[in-house]
Amino acid sequence: MDGMKKLISVTIAFIVAAGIFALVLNVTKNDLKKQIEENSGAKQSSAAEKSIPEIDQDVLFFSYFQNLSYNADVKGYLIDNHGQKLDYVLTGNTKVLTAEEAFKKALSQKDKLKGTDFISGTDLSNLHEVVYLIDTKQEFFKEEIDEKNGTTTLYAVIYENNKPKLVKIYSTGDVVENPKDGNAVVVRKYFQKKLSQDE
């Protein structure tokens, strides 16, 4: 009888331990998702509302600095599908470049750009999922600072009908634009935190 009790106790302990282990793994896997939802302070859209593709695109984010007050070079970075930050500079008559034109030019340089680690694989896949939940017609809280220092804008790159589309996340500098969409807020906070750590 004592042997049976011991066997039952051991079995129960094993089941409890396995359950705790599985729970810890799941918490670790979803850590960023929970953090970014808690930090956003905004209700997130449901993934069931949109079809979210796997990461099968070369570039996920595009940063674009432009100073319309001077004929300054357009510069910024691309974030590729490995989480690498690829800095680029576009010289010449760049004052009139739209973000879409600058993106195409920066993309044409991609293979020559040196990358540095910026986003981990897990964070990248979670951000990729959040990006596809952003309302592409979202509005922004906008403020014009006009210090003639230029404006930097971060875009997410999504694909519609197999074509890349830039989705504005936020702007800083002479023009400040903060998103109203909760999913875009998540991405903005993540990037601002990461960039401040890299300075």
C-alpha positions in Angstrom: 0.0 0.0 0.0 2.9 2.3 0.9 4.5 1.5 -2.4 1.3 2.5 -4.3 1.1 5.8 -2.4 4.8 6.6 -3.3 4.1 5.7 -6.9 1.1 8.0 -7.0 3.1 10.8 -5.2 5.9 10.5 -7.7 3.5 10.5 -10.6 1.7 13.6 -9.4 5.1 15.4 -8.7 6.2 14.5 -12.2 3.0 15.8 -13.8 3.2 19.1 -11.8 6.9 19.5 -12.7 6.2 18.9 -16.4 3.3 21.4 -16.3 5.5 24.1 -14.7 8.2 23.5 -17.3 5.7 23.9 -20.2 4.3 27.0 -18.6 7.8 28.6 -18.2 8.6 27.8 -21.9 5.3 29.4 -23.0 5.9 32.5 -20.9 9.4 32.9 -22.3 8.1 32.5 -25.9 5.4 35.1 -25.4 7.5 37.5 -23.2 7.9 40.3 -25.8 4.3 40.0 -26.8 3.1 40.5 -23.3 5.5 43.2 -22.6 4.6 45.2 -25.6 0.9 44.8 -24.9 1.4 46.0 -21.4 3.6 48.9 -22.4 1.4 50.1 -25.2 -1.5 51.2 -23.0 -3.8 50.6 -26.0 -6.1 47.7 -27.0 -4.5 45.6 -29.7 -6.3 44.3 -32.8 -7.0 40.6 -32.9 -4.8 38.5 -35.1 -7.9 36.7 -36.3 -9.0 39.9 -38.0 -6.0 39.9 -40.4 -4.0 37.3 -42.2 -0.4 37.6 -40.9 2.2 36.1 -43.3 5.4 34.4 -42.2 8.6 36.5 -42.5 9.5 35.9 -46.1 10.5 39.4 -47.1 14.0 40.8 -47.2 13.4 44.1 -45.3 10.9 44.7 -42.4 11.6 48.3 -41.4 12.9 51.4 -43.1 14.2 54.6 -41.4 14.4 57.8 -43.4 16.1 61.1 -42.4 15.5 64.2 -44.5 16.2 67.9 -43.9 14.2 70.0 -46.3 15.8 73.2 -45.0 19.2 72.2 -46.5 20.3 70.0 -49.4 21.4 67.4 -46.9 21.9 63.7 -47.7 19.0 61.4 -47.1 20.1 58.7 -44.6 18.8 56.1 -42.3 18.7 52.3 -42.0 17.0 49.2 -43.1 16.1 46.3 -40.8 16.4 43.0 -42.6 14.7 39.7 -41.9 17.6 38.6 -39.7 17.2 41.7 -37.4 20.3 43.3 -38.8 20.5 47.1 -38.9 21.9 48.3 -42.3 22.9 52.0 -42.4 22.6 53.7 -45.7 23.3 57.2 -47.1 21.9 58.6 -50.4 23.9 61.4 -51.8 23.2 63.8 -54.7 20.0 65.7 -55.3 18.0 64.0 -52.6 16.0 66.9 -51.3 13.0 66.0 -53.4 13.0 62.3 -52.7 9.7 60.8 -51.4 10.0 58.1 -48.7 9.0 55.5 -51.4 11.8 56.7 -53.7 14.4 56.8 -50.9 13.3 53.2 -49.9 13.9 51.9 -53.5 17.3 53.6 -53.7 18.3 52.3 -50.2 17.1 48.8 -51.1 19.2 48.8 -54.3 22.3 49.3 -52.0 21.3 46.6 -49.5 23.8 43.9 -50.6 26.7 46.4 -50.1 25.6 47.6 -46.7 27.3 46.4 -43.5 24.9 45.1 -40.9 25.0 45.1 -37.1 22.8 43.0 -34.8 19.7 45.0 -33.7 16.7 42.8 -33.1 16.7 39.2 -31.9 14.8 36.6 -33.9 12.0 36.2 -31.3 11.5 39.9 -31.0 11.6 40.3 -34.8 8.9 37.7 -35.4 6.6 39.3 -32.7 7.1 42.8 -34.1 6.4 41.4 -37.6 3.1 40.1 -36.4 2.2 43.3 -34.7 3.1 45.4 -37.8 0.5 43.5 -39.9 -2.2 44.4 -37.3 -1.6 48.2 -37.7 -4.4 50.2 -39.3 -2.7 51.5 -42.4 -5.1 54.5 -42.5 -4.3 55.4 -38.9 -4.0 59.1 -37.8 -1.2 60.7 -35.8 -0.8 63.2 -33.1 1.3 65.8 -35.0 3.4 68.7 -33.9 5.7 71.0 -35.9 8.9 71.9 -34.1 10.6 73.6 -37.0 14.2 73.8 -35.7 15.6 73.1 -39.2 17.4 70.0 -37.9 15.5 67.6 -40.2 13.0 64.8 -39.5 13.5 61.1 -39.1 10.6 58.7 -39.8 10.3 55.0 -39.2 8.3 52.9 -41.5 7.3 49.2 -41.3 7.4 47.4 -44.7 4.4 45.2 -45.4 3.4 43.4 -48.6 0.1 43.8 -50.3 -0.5 41.9 -53.6 3.3 40.9 -53.5 4.3 44.6 -53.5 6.1 46.4 -50.6 4.1 49.2 -48.9 5.5 51.6 -46.3 3.5 52.0 -43.2 4.4 55.0 -41.1 5.1 54.2 -37.5 6.3 57.6 -36.1 8.4 60.7 -36.8 10.9 62.7 -34.7 12.7 66.0 -35.2 11.3 69.1 -36.9 8.0 67.2 -37.3 6.9 65.0 -34.5 4.2 62.4 -35.3 3.1 59.9 -32.7 0.7 57.1 -33.8 -2.9 56.7 -32.5 -3.0 53.0 -33.5 -2.2 50.8 -30.5 -0.1 48.4 -32.5 2.0 51.2 -34.0 2.5 52.5 -30.5 3.9 49.1 -29.5 6.5 49.3 -32.4 7.3 52.9 -31.7 8.1 52.2 -28.0 10.2 49.2 -28.9 12.3 51.1 -31.4 12.7 54.2 -29.2 13.9 52.0 -26.3 16.3 50.1 -28.5 17.7 53.2 -30.2 18.3 54.9 -26.8 20.2 51.9 -25.6 22.4 52.0 -28.7 23.4 55.7 -28.2 
